[in-house]
């Protein structure tokens, strides 16, 4: 494939700012953007963890961005403040209402607006889904996801085949570009992708595979190749 030059940092900075403007979940005036050698740094203050995460997602969507350093701080205004008890109650309800997660296997602790998730789930995807269920709640300043994954027993050959098939079906990338290592249900992905979206798709596809308890993401984003 013919190599292309990397985007100048000034262009990346402008592109990320424009993507933030396009994202209705974020007020672009709240977020500062700088770029250096393909790495975007976000700064500023927002009034929810959800907006902080949305800004991070927006930056990752921009072609040419290799990594994002998210230094945005969350300051909850008085009108949106919630007690830890209120947040804990709402978090439990969110987990109960989300059919993707085994809520009875998940314990939450809330301290100063930061939710900590603990317990054991059967699939890596359930770990991610549980975090998503509580991330956008009012008053949340952060989420610590300490859920462990104990998958059902399956043969390593079946897991490897399933991961490869999932990457081919879901990731919209060439599965042969990946090196897939598997040890005790832990999948390590190596290789290169052309965007952060492809990288996330590959990790999600591997994580959703029955028998996978963790995914080590060692993929490289090389958008200019």
C-alpha positions in Angstrom: 0.0 0.0 0.0 1.4 3.4 -0.9 2.5 5.4 2.1 1.0 8.8 2.9 2.5 11.6 4.9 1.2 12.1 8.5 -1.2 14.9 9.1 0.5 18.1 10.4 -0.3 18.6 14.1 -2.0 21.9 13.3 -4.4 20.1 11.0 -5.0 17.4 13.6 -5.8 20.1 16.2 -8.3 21.8 13.8 -9.9 18.5 12.9 -10.4 17.5 16.5 -11.9 20.9 17.4 -14.3 20.5 14.5 -15.3 17.0 15.6 -15.9 18.4 19.1 -18.2 21.0 17.6 -20.1 18.3 15.7 -20.6 16.2 18.8 -23.7 17.6 20.6 -22.7 16.0 23.8 -19.7 18.3 24.2 -19.4 22.1 24.5 -16.3 22.8 22.5 -15.6 26.0 24.5 -15.1 23.8 27.6 -12.3 21.7 26.0 -8.8 22.7 25.0 -7.0 20.8 22.3 -3.3 20.5 21.5 -1.5 18.1 19.2 2.1 16.8 19.1 3.3 14.1 16.8 -0.1 12.6 16.4 -1.0 12.6 20.1 -3.9 14.8 21.2 -4.1 16.3 24.6 -7.5 17.4 25.9 -7.7 19.9 28.8 -10.5 22.0 30.4 -13.4 21.5 32.7 -16.8 19.8 32.1 -19.8 19.1 34.4 -20.0 15.3 34.0 -17.9 12.2 33.4 -20.1 11.5 30.4 -19.0 14.7 28.7 -15.3 14.0 29.5 -15.7 10.5 27.9 -17.5 11.9 24.9 -14.7 14.4 24.2 -12.2 11.5 24.3 -14.3 9.5 21.9 -14.6 12.5 19.5 -10.8 12.9 19.4 -10.3 9.3 18.7 -12.7 9.4 15.8 -10.4 11.8 13.9 -8.3 10.1 11.2 -4.6 10.5 12.0 -4.9 10.6 15.8 -2.7 8.0 17.4 -3.4 8.5 21.1 -5.3 10.8 23.3 -4.2 12.2 26.7 -7.4 13.1 28.5 -6.6 15.8 31.1 -10.1 17.2 31.3 -11.4 17.7 34.9 -14.9 17.1 36.0 -16.5 19.8 38.2 -20.1 19.1 39.1 -22.1 22.3 39.6 -24.4 22.6 42.6 -27.5 22.0 40.6 -26.2 18.6 39.4 -24.6 17.5 42.7 -25.8 14.1 44.0 -25.0 12.5 47.3 -23.0 9.3 47.2 -26.0 7.4 48.5 -28.2 8.8 45.6 -25.5 7.8 43.0 -25.2 4.4 44.5 -29.0 3.9 44.4 -29.2 5.1 40.8 -26.2 3.0 39.8 -27.9 -0.1 41.2 -31.1 0.7 39.2 -29.1 1.2 36.0 -27.4 -2.2 36.4 -30.7 -3.9 37.2 -32.4 -2.4 34.1 -29.5 -3.2 31.7 -30.1 -6.7 30.4 -26.6 -7.0 29.2 -25.0 -7.3 32.6 -25.4 -9.8 35.5 -26.2 -7.2 38.1 -26.3 -9.6 41.0 -22.7 -10.4 40.4 -21.6 -6.8 40.6 -21.0 -4.7 43.7 -20.6 -0.9 43.6 -18.9 1.5 45.9 -19.4 5.3 45.6 -17.0 7.8 47.2 -17.0 11.5 46.3 -18.9 10.8 43.1 -16.5 8.1 41.8 -18.2 4.7 41.2 -16.1 1.6 41.8 -17.3 -1.7 40.2 -16.2 -5.0 41.7 -17.2 -8.6 41.3 -16.9 -11.3 38.7 -18.6 -11.6 35.3 -18.5 -14.4 32.7 -17.6 -12.3 29.6 -15.2 -9.4 28.8 -18.1 -7.7 27.1 -20.2 -7.7 30.3 -17.3 -5.9 32.0 -17.5 -3.1 29.4 -21.3 -3.0 29.4 -21.4 -2.6 33.2 -19.2 0.4 33.0 -21.2 1.9 30.2 -24.4 1.4 32.3 -23.2 3.7 35.0 -20.9 6.1 33.2 -23.6 8.6 32.2 -25.4 9.0 35.5 -25.9 12.5 36.9 -23.3 13.4 39.5 -20.7 10.8 38.5 -17.1 12.1 38.6 -15.4 8.9 37.5 -15.6 5.1 37.1 -13.1 2.6 38.4 -13.8 -0.8 36.7 -12.3 -3.6 38.8 -14.6 -6.3 37.6 -12.8 -9.6 36.9 -13.7 -12.0 34.2 -14.0 -15.8 34.7 -15.2 -17.3 31.4 -16.8 -20.6 30.9 -14.3 -23.4 30.0 -13.7 -23.8 26.2 -10.9 -25.2 24.2 -8.1 -22.7 23.2 -8.5 -23.8 19.6 -12.2 -22.9 19.7 -11.4 -19.5 21.2 -8.7 -18.7 18.7 -11.0 -19.7 15.8 -13.9 -17.7 17.3 -11.7 -14.6 17.7 -10.5 -14.8 14.2 -14.0 -15.2 12.8 -15.3 -12.3 14.9 -12.5 -10.0 13.7 -13.3 -10.9 10.1 -17.1 -10.3 10.6 -17.2 -7.4 12.9 -14.0 -5.4 12.8 -14.1 -4.4 9.1 -10.4 -5.0 9.0 -8.2 -7.7 7.5 -7.9 -10.4 10.2 -4.7 -11.7 8.6 -3.0 -8.4 9.7 -3.4 -9.5 13.3 -1.2 -11.8 15.4 -3.5 -13.5 18.0 -1.9 -15.0 21.1 -4.0 -16.9 23.6 -3.0 -17.9 27.2 -5.6 -19.1 29.7 -8.4 -17.2 28.1 -6.3 -14.0 27.8 -6.1 -12.7 24.2 -3.2 -10.5 23.0 -3.8 -8.7 19.8 -0.7 -7.5 17.9 -0.4 -5.8 14.5 -1.4 -2.6 12.9 -4.7 -0.9 12.1 -5.5 2.3 10.2 -7.7 4.1 12.7 -8.7 4.1 16.4 -12.1 3.0 15.3 -10.6 -0.2 13.7 -8.6 -0.7 16.9 -11.7 -0.5 19.1 -13.7 -2.7 16.8 -11.0 -5.4 16.9 -10.7 -5.3 20.7 -14.5 -5.4 21.1 -14.8 -8.3 18.7 -12.2 -10.3 20.7 -13.6 -9.3 24.0 -17.1 -10.5 23.1 -15.9 -14.0 22.2 -17.0 -16.7 24.7 -14.0 -18.0 26.7 -12.1 -14.7 26.6 -11.4 -13.3 30.1 -9.2 -10.3 29.1 -7.8 -8.6 26.0 -4.3 -7.1 25.9 -4.4 -4.5 23.2 -0.9 -4.1 21.6 -2.2 -2.9 18.2 -0.5 0.0 16.5 -2.5 2.8 14.8 -0.7 3.6 11.6 -3.1 5.8 9.6 -0.6 6.9 7.1 0.3 3.5 5.8 
